[in-house]
């Protein structure tokens, strides 16, 4: 299990991460607000500059018209120079020159205003993009912060759960190896030995026939037949432990009834079985999974709870299978994690694969209830 020091250190890292994310989120928000204020100011300035450009263009057009008249007047005065006084000539020249200067100034002002307008429009495009990016990033940072603040605190539990699953996987491997060794011993000590004896005794039958006669030979054959029958029963028992063949022939309910009856007789414990709802065949893999869930629950109760009685109830509805396994054993505290509680973990994994739900209710010295609900619509 994760030590207290490791947990505290992990919590500290989580708090620092959340603080950094929150600070970054605030900074992004401030950048977005500053950009938004600057955007609003530039939009107002752009309106003013556009109005100035329009005003300068209008003024330049009027000045252009006045300049045209002034040039015409100057041409007229120049052609009839002697008909005008020096004062009139000077005024015509100065007026034409003034309008030309004003027009040049207005053109230059218009050019500067247009450049300023274009510059503001480019800045507005960039600022709008910055504001949009800031809003999107702020939203994403908020999502990240909310996710981290709500889920990252559970990381210790997640790590612990991962450790449990890893240990469960190792336990499965060990259990498989132990099961192989057990089967190897059972086959070696049981059917294999019996078959070896059958071979030896079959070789003796002919000798007994010649030495002792037909009656002794027939007696040996009868004894040999009993040995073969016993060996066959042992082989069938081993096969049944691996996978009840009755599941294929009879279905889930009859197989469970037979298994629980055998379990009751073998372990000297009262086991009640009740079936409700429709008695119909289910898909093969589905029946196997349900059988294993009941088998695991009953074996867990017998091994760990020391009960006097176990009750198994199963109800097959049109859209759901409900199974309840109840014992009157010593119970346990569901919130406390027990070392080696791989049976429950395996059941939870199997239920999750069937897209079902499993609920465990237990109190010390008051027994345990395991309720399992498996939907049929997604599996049947």
VENTA-V657519 format. One record per pair of residues at least 24 apart in sequence whose ideal C-beta (glycine too) atoms are under 7 Angstrom apart, sorted by the first residue. I is the first residue (numbers start at 0). J is the second residue. If there is no record, write none. Layout:
I | J
I | J
This chain:
0 | 159
1 | 155
1 | 158
1 | 159
6 | 155
9 | 154
9 | 155
13 | 151
13 | 152
13 | 154
16 | 147
17 | 147
17 | 148
20 | 140
20 | 143
20 | 144
20 | 147
21 | 144
23 | 140
24 | 137
24 | 140
24 | 141
24 | 144
27 | 133
27 | 136
27 | 137
27 | 140
28 | 137
30 | 133
31 | 130
31 | 133
31 | 134
31 | 137
34 | 126
34 | 129
34 | 130
34 | 133
35 | 130
37 | 126
38 | 123
38 | 126
38 | 127
38 | 130
41 | 119
41 | 122
41 | 123
41 | 126
42 | 123
44 | 119
45 | 116
45 | 119
45 | 120
45 | 123
48 | 112
48 | 115
48 | 116
48 | 119
49 | 116
51 | 112
52 | 109
52 | 112
52 | 113
52 | 116
55 | 105
55 | 108
55 | 109
55 | 112
56 | 109
58 | 105
59 | 102
59 | 105
59 | 106
59 | 109
62 | 98
62 | 101
62 | 102
62 | 105
63 | 102
65 | 98
66 | 98
66 | 99
66 | 102
69 | 94
69 | 95
69 | 98
70 | 95
163 | 344
167 | 341
167 | 344
167 | 345
170 | 341
182 | 237
185 | 237
186 | 237
189 | 233
190 | 230
190 | 233
190 | 234
193 | 226
193 | 229
193 | 230
194 | 230
196 | 226
197 | 223
197 | 226
197 | 227
246 | 286
246 | 287
246 | 290
250 | 280
250 | 286
251 | 281
251 | 286
251 | 289
251 | 290
252 | 278
254 | 290
255 | 290
255 | 293
258 | 294
259 | 311
262 | 297
266 | 301
268 | 301
268 | 306
268 | 309
269 | 307
269 | 308
270 | 309
270 | 311
271 | 310
271 | 311
272 | 311
273 | 312
274 | 313
275 | 314
276 | 314
276 | 315
276 | 316
277 | 315
279 | 315
281 | 379
282 | 378
282 | 379
285 | 378
285 | 379
288 | 349
288 | 353
289 | 320
289 | 322
289 | 373
291 | 349
292 | 322
292 | 346
292 | 349
292 | 371
293 | 322
293 | 324
295 | 342
295 | 345
295 | 346
296 | 324
296 | 346
296 | 369
297 | 324
299 | 342
299 | 343
300 | 324
300 | 326
300 | 328
300 | 367
304 | 328
304 | 329
304 | 330
304 | 367
305 | 329
318 | 374
318 | 375
318 | 376
319 | 372
319 | 373
319 | 374
319 | 375
320 | 373
320 | 375
321 | 372
322 | 371
323 | 368
323 | 370
324 | 369
325 | 366
325 | 368
326 | 366
326 | 367
327 | 366
328 | 366
328 | 367
329 | 363
329 | 364
330 | 361
330 | 362
330 | 363
330 | 364
330 | 365
330 | 366
330 | 367
331 | 361
331 | 363
332 | 363
333 | 359
333 | 361
353 | 378
